[in-house]
Amino acid sequence: MSTPDLSTRQLRAFAALAEQRNFTRAAQTCHLSQPAFSALIRTLEETLGARLFDRDTRSVQLTPEGRLFEASARRLLDDMQGAVGELADHVERRKGRVSVAALPSLAAGWLPGILAEFMKAWPGITVELHDALSDACIAQLRSHQADFALAASGAGAASASDLRGSKLCSDGFHLVCQKDHPLAKVPKLTARQLAPWPFIQMARNSSVRQSLDAALHPLRLNAVFEVEHLATVMGLVEAGVGISVVPALTLFHFRRETLVTRPLPVPGLTRTIYLVQRREGSLSVAAQTLHDLIVERMGALRFE
């Protein structure tokens, strides 16, 4: 036997009549004329194949089948109301969840201010932040751990069948060295001037290292350390172990009185940041709102 199709209007009419025990009052509760209300009850009984109410000139009473149906009908109405309310909360951004994967240089420097602004505007939305290198950001996006990613591998993602990347900004590079280092006062920096000096490299799988290697090839730097974290680069440079070259978006790590940062105008030495999404499916209302805010705020900034 197939399950009968019941409408919310029928269930509400049934609940109203079960409560009021009077057709006129129940019709008024449902904002219907009495003939239209009676037709709803009659159609419901026909659909269910059972008489739900005993009617006489003095009263309306639930039949045994009506009493059996009442609890289920009210539960269905409560579930429907809850489902509609839950959806409305997400649409109106009173509730929700958004997960972002971002490069550490963004997650620690520029992005927190945007997240704070978003969370103040929409306090009911839970925000997750995964700080990781580009490849890991893309992996989290593909595994649906992140709604979108801020990464430096968007060019490759743009050609992937399952992802699409849009350019967010371009990031210039800077020399970082001690304040009394000879390179701190060179009138015009060139890549070749870096070669003799002990150099602190980032890990080979980092977007910083990949951008640097591509732009300086075939120049070989005098690498003395290869490290994973920019905070480590800062500590080694501050200690006088070597110099380094880092993107503008990471310069907050190097704001020290003992250090100097200088733009390094080498052709092609830029790092492009992309906003990467899955091609299939749309973002939730919460994720789309944060996505749009990031694009808007990043569009107002320029990094040299």
Secondary structure as UniProt FT lines:
FT   HELIX           8..20
FT   HELIX           23..29
FT   TURN            30..31
FT   HELIX           34..48
FT   STRAND          53..55
FT   STRAND          60..62
FT   HELIX           64..91
FT   TURN            92..93
FT   STRAND          96..102
FT   HELIX           104..105
FT   HELIX           106..110
FT   HELIX           111..121
FT   TURN            123..124
FT   STRAND          125..131
FT   HELIX           134..142
FT   TURN            143..144
FT   STRAND          148..151
FT   HELIX           154..159
FT   STRAND          163..178
FT   TURN            179..180
FT   HELIX           182..185
FT   HELIX           192..194
FT   TURN            195..196
FT   STRAND          198..202
FT   TURN            204..205
FT   HELIX           207..216
FT   TURN            217..218
FT   STRAND          222..227
FT   HELIX           230..238
FT   TURN            239..240
FT   STRAND          243..247
FT   HELIX           248..254
FT   TURN            257..258
FT   STRAND          259..263
FT   TURN            267..268
FT   STRAND          270..278
FT   HELIX           285..299
//
